[in-house]
Amino acid sequence: MPAVSKAQRIVAAIAKNHPDELYERNKGMLSMSKEQLHDFAATKEKGLPKRRRPLRRGEFRKGGYDWRNYE
């Protein structure tokens, strides 16, 4: 699954290459496999929004991921 925003792609790249530099709120990404982190980090940024809007009450993301706490 590719990243859905530029910020998510950047955090995935940091988690993949420099996990000790992650903010505490982003440490959950370390539970992802190396393949998943690579897929997120390798996403092309062209056409991606800077950030993804927060979920509204009762709303779900495609794929079941909720990435409200990324940097």
Contacts in CASP RR format, 6 or more apart in sequence:
PFRMAT RR
TARGET T0000
AUTHOR 0000-0000-0000
METHOD contacts of the structure
MODEL  1
MPAVSKAQRIVAAIAKNHPDELYERNKGMLSMSKEQLHDFAATKEKGLPK
RRRPLRRGEFRKGGYDWRNYE
1 36 0 8 1.000
1 39 0 8 1.000
1 40 0 8 1.000
1 63 0 8 1.000
1 65 0 8 1.000
2 39 0 8 1.000
2 40 0 8 1.000
2 43 0 8 1.000
3 9 0 8 1.000
3 12 0 8 1.000
3 40 0 8 1.000
3 41 0 8 1.000
3 43 0 8 1.000
3 48 0 8 1.000
4 48 0 8 1.000
4 49 0 8 1.000
4 52 0 8 1.000
4 67 0 8 1.000
5 48 0 8 1.000
5 49 0 8 1.000
5 50 0 8 1.000
5 51 0 8 1.000
5 52 0 8 1.000
5 67 0 8 1.000
5 70 0 8 1.000
6 45 0 8 1.000
6 48 0 8 1.000
6 49 0 8 1.000
6 50 0 8 1.000
6 51 0 8 1.000
7 50 0 8 1.000
7 51 0 8 1.000
7 52 0 8 1.000
7 70 0 8 1.000
7 71 0 8 1.000
8 40 0 8 1.000
8 52 0 8 1.000
8 67 0 8 1.000
8 70 0 8 1.000
9 40 0 8 1.000
9 41 0 8 1.000
9 43 0 8 1.000
9 45 0 8 1.000
9 48 0 8 1.000
10 71 0 8 1.000
11 22 0 8 1.000
11 26 0 8 1.000
11 29 0 8 1.000
11 70 0 8 1.000
11 71 0 8 1.000
12 29 0 8 1.000
12 32 0 8 1.000
12 37 0 8 1.000
12 40 0 8 1.000
12 41 0 8 1.000
13 40 0 8 1.000
13 41 0 8 1.000
14 21 0 8 1.000
14 22 0 8 1.000
14 26 0 8 1.000
15 22 0 8 1.000
15 26 0 8 1.000
15 29 0 8 1.000
15 30 0 8 1.000
15 32 0 8 1.000
15 37 0 8 1.000
16 34 0 8 1.000
16 37 0 8 1.000
16 38 0 8 1.000
16 41 0 8 1.000
17 41 0 8 1.000
19 30 0 8 1.000
22 29 0 8 1.000
22 30 0 8 1.000
23 71 0 8 1.000
25 69 0 8 1.000
25 70 0 8 1.000
25 71 0 8 1.000
26 69 0 8 1.000
26 70 0 8 1.000
26 71 0 8 1.000
29 37 0 8 1.000
29 70 0 8 1.000
32 40 0 8 1.000
52 67 0 8 1.000
54 68 0 8 1.000
55 61 0 8 1.000
55 66 0 8 1.000
55 68 0 8 1.000
60 66 0 8 1.000
61 67 0 8 1.000
END
